[in-house]
Amino acid sequence: MITRHSMAALALAAAAALLSACGSTTDLTDKGAPVESRKATPVTPGGGTAASGANASGTPQSRVATVDLAKNTAATMTAAPSQRIVYFDFDSFVIKDEFKPVLEGHAKALVAARSKKLTIEGHTDERGGSEYNLALGQKRAEAVAKSLELLGVNDNQVEAVSFGKERPADNGHDEAAWAKNRRAELKDR
């Protein structure tokens, strides 16, 4: 039978053994263990030594290409705004695959310039009631905003608003006009 006193004694013995193990020191240099020398020849990222990649003056040459971040950011910023409209199918707020590159381009530009902001305006065609179309336009704008956020854009950089059927791109009353009106527009703010 284990008593409270025997449990306490066992715990005390375990603690003493642990402390005695922590208190010991081992001299690695006496046992032939490898020890890093600060005077060793540096190794370059390519696997050789710095001396093997040195030029005639003895200065190491890096084989890593430099990257001009300003140039890459400028290229991204000019490429993204080329298309600013995402079109939707009738009674839908699902983003079609053909517009994903448009959103990826805008996301890259927004991630590169965190101070830049967009307003996403959701629109519908003339069919349906005003309240329904305002709700559908909002869902379209929010779908675009959510896609941008999933691509790394901060939620404070985008604002989703709906105009429903109030601002048509085409005033016609046929399928071609309605297709132009079912859209989300990305506008700088």
C-alpha positions in Angstrom: 0.0 0.0 0.0 1.3 3.4 -1.0 0.9 6.0 1.7 1.1 9.8 1.5 4.5 9.7 3.1 5.9 7.2 0.6 4.6 9.4 -2.3 6.2 12.5 -0.9 9.5 10.6 -0.4 9.4 9.3 -3.9 8.7 12.8 -5.3 11.6 14.2 -3.3 14.0 11.5 -4.5 13.0 12.2 -8.2 13.5 16.0 -7.7 16.9 15.4 -6.2 18.0 13.1 -9.0 16.8 15.7 -11.6 18.7 18.5 -9.9 21.9 16.5 -9.6 21.8 15.6 -13.3 21.3 19.3 -14.2 24.1 20.4 -12.0 26.8 18.3 -13.7 29.0 19.8 -16.4 30.7 18.0 -19.3 33.8 19.3 -20.9 33.4 18.4 -24.6 36.9 19.3 -25.6 38.4 16.5 -23.4 36.3 13.8 -25.0 37.2 14.6 -28.7 33.7 15.9 -29.5 33.6 18.3 -32.5 33.6 21.9 -31.5 33.0 24.8 -34.0 36.0 26.9 -34.6 35.4 30.6 -35.3 38.4 30.7 -37.6 37.0 28.1 -40.0 36.7 28.9 -43.7 33.2 30.2 -44.3 30.9 28.2 -46.6 29.1 29.9 -49.4 25.4 29.1 -50.2 26.6 27.2 -53.3 28.3 24.6 -51.1 31.9 25.7 -51.6 34.1 27.7 -49.4 34.4 31.5 -49.7 38.0 31.1 -50.9 36.8 29.0 -53.8 34.3 31.7 -55.0 36.7 34.6 -54.4 37.9 36.8 -57.1 41.6 37.9 -57.7 41.5 40.4 -54.8 40.3 37.7 -52.3 36.8 39.2 -51.9 34.0 36.5 -52.0 31.7 36.7 -55.0 28.0 35.9 -54.4 26.2 33.8 -56.9 22.8 35.1 -55.7 21.1 37.4 -58.2 19.9 40.8 -56.9 16.2 41.7 -57.0 15.0 45.2 -57.7 11.8 45.3 -55.6 10.9 48.8 -56.8 10.9 47.6 -60.5 8.8 44.6 -59.7 6.3 46.6 -57.6 6.0 49.2 -60.4 5.3 46.5 -63.0 2.6 45.0 -60.8 1.0 48.4 -60.1 0.6 49.2 -63.8 -0.6 45.8 -64.8 -3.4 45.5 -62.3 -5.8 48.3 -63.1 -6.2 47.4 -66.8 -9.5 45.7 -66.2 -11.8 46.9 -63.5 -15.1 45.1 -64.1 -16.2 41.6 -63.0 -19.3 40.3 -64.7 -21.8 37.8 -63.2 -24.4 35.3 -64.5 -28.1 36.0 -64.0 -29.2 35.9 -60.3 -25.7 34.9 -59.2 -22.8 36.3 -57.1 -20.4 33.6 -57.9 -17.1 34.9 -59.5 -16.4 33.2 -62.8 -13.0 31.6 -63.4 -12.3 34.0 -66.3 -12.2 36.9 -63.8 -9.9 35.4 -61.2 -6.7 36.7 -63.0 -8.3 40.2 -62.8 -8.8 39.9 -59.0 -5.3 38.4 -58.6 -3.8 41.4 -60.4 -5.7 43.9 -58.2 -4.7 41.9 -55.1 -1.0 42.0 -56.0 -1.3 45.8 -56.5 -3.1 46.3 -53.2 -0.7 44.1 -51.2 2.3 46.0 -52.7 0.7 49.3 -51.8 -1.1 48.9 -48.4 -2.2 52.6 -48.5 -4.2 52.0 -51.7 -7.9 51.5 -51.3 -10.7 50.3 -53.5 -14.5 50.7 -53.6 -16.3 47.7 -55.1 -19.7 48.7 -56.5 -22.2 45.9 -57.1 -24.7 46.2 -59.9 -27.6 44.2 -61.3 -29.8 44.2 -64.4 -33.3 45.8 -64.3 -35.2 42.6 -63.6 -36.4 42.1 -60.1 -37.5 44.4 -57.3 -35.3 47.2 -55.9 -34.7 45.6 -52.6 -33.8 42.3 -54.1 -31.4 43.9 -56.6 -29.8 46.0 -53.8 -29.2 42.8 -51.8 -27.8 41.0 -54.9 -25.5 43.9 -55.8 -24.2 43.9 -52.3 -23.5 40.1 -52.4 -21.6 40.6 -55.7 -19.5 43.4 -54.2 -18.8 41.4 -51.1 -17.9 38.3 -53.1 -15.2 40.4 -54.9 -14.0 41.9 -51.6 -13.8 38.5 -49.9 -11.8 37.1 -52.9 -9.3 40.0 -52.6 -9.0 39.4 -48.8 -8.3 35.7 -49.4 -5.5 36.8 -51.7 -3.9 38.9 -49.0 -5.6 42.3 -49.2 -6.4 43.9 -45.8 -10.1 44.3 -45.2 -9.7 48.0 -44.5 -8.4 48.5 -48.1 -11.7 47.5 -49.7 -15.3 48.7 -49.3 -18.3 46.9 -50.8 -21.4 49.0 -51.8 -24.4 48.2 -53.9 -26.3 50.3 -56.4 -28.6 47.5 -57.5 -30.3 48.3 -60.8 -30.0 52.1 -60.3 -26.8 52.7 -62.4 -27.0 50.6 -65.5 -24.0 50.4 -67.8 -26.4 49.8 -70.8 -29.9 51.2 -70.8 -31.1 48.5 -73.3 -33.8 45.9 -72.4 -32.4 42.8 -73.9 -30.0 40.0 -72.8 -26.9 41.8 -74.1 -27.7 44.9 -72.1 -28.6 42.9 -69.0 -25.3 41.0 -69.2 -23.3 44.3 -69.2 -25.3 45.5 -66.1 -24.7 42.3 -64.0 -21.3 43.5 -62.7 -19.0 44.6 -59.9 -16.8 47.6 -60.6 -13.5 48.2 -58.8 -12.8 51.9 -58.3 -10.0 53.7 -56.5 -10.9 55.7 -53.5 
